[in-house]
């Protein structure tokens, strides 16, 4: 879960792409090995089950 995203410097899509890129470089696949989601500042997100 990506959180604490800045309103001006670190928008959600950039943070998500950056994290997914780093994970992929290390052999971790989003949606298969791990699920990455964003905790938005201005709206309710998806329900997460652990």
Phi and psi in degrees as a GROMACS rama.xvg file:
@    title "Ramachandran Plot"
@    xaxis  label "Phi"
@    yaxis  label "Psi"
@TYPE xy
-92.5283  126.417  UNK-2
-136.537  -178.345  UNK-3
55.6277  50.4496  UNK-4
-90.4296  130.735  UNK-5
-68.4374  148.629  UNK-6
-71.2736  -27.9123  UNK-7
-116.644  -26.5356  UNK-8
-110.013  -22.1796  UNK-9
-136.979  75.7874  UNK-10
-73.3821  153.82  UNK-11
-53.6913  -43.2592  UNK-12
-64.4956  -38.2639  UNK-13
-66.7455  -44.2597  UNK-14
-61.468  -43.6463  UNK-15
-63.5066  -48.5267  UNK-16
-60.6943  -41.1871  UNK-17
-63.5866  -48.1115  UNK-18
-64.8929  -44.8485  UNK-19
-61.6365  -41.2964  UNK-20
-61.0129  -45.6812  UNK-21
-65.078  -42.2235  UNK-22
-61.5165  -44.8725  UNK-23
-62.2536  -37.4643  UNK-24
-62.7028  -20.9324  UNK-25
-106.356  16.6179  UNK-26
79.3408  14.6122  UNK-27
-103.69  126.697  UNK-28
-104.217  123.994  UNK-29
-66.807  134.254  UNK-30
88.5494  -14.6409  UNK-31
-118.536  -55.3271  UNK-32
-89.5554  -28.1841  UNK-33
-155.332  154.424  UNK-34
-117.551  121.304  UNK-35
-101.754  134.717  UNK-36
-136.967  167.198  UNK-37
-115.141  133.191  UNK-38
-91.5013  98.8512  UNK-39
-70.2423  148.629  UNK-40
-78.4893  -25.8052  UNK-41
-117.726  8.15571  UNK-42
-160.092  164.109  UNK-43
-75.1692  138.164  UNK-44
-96.8011  -170.927  UNK-45
-71.509  152.231  UNK-46
-73.7223  133.404  UNK-47
-110.411  133.01  UNK-48
-109.85  131.212  UNK-49
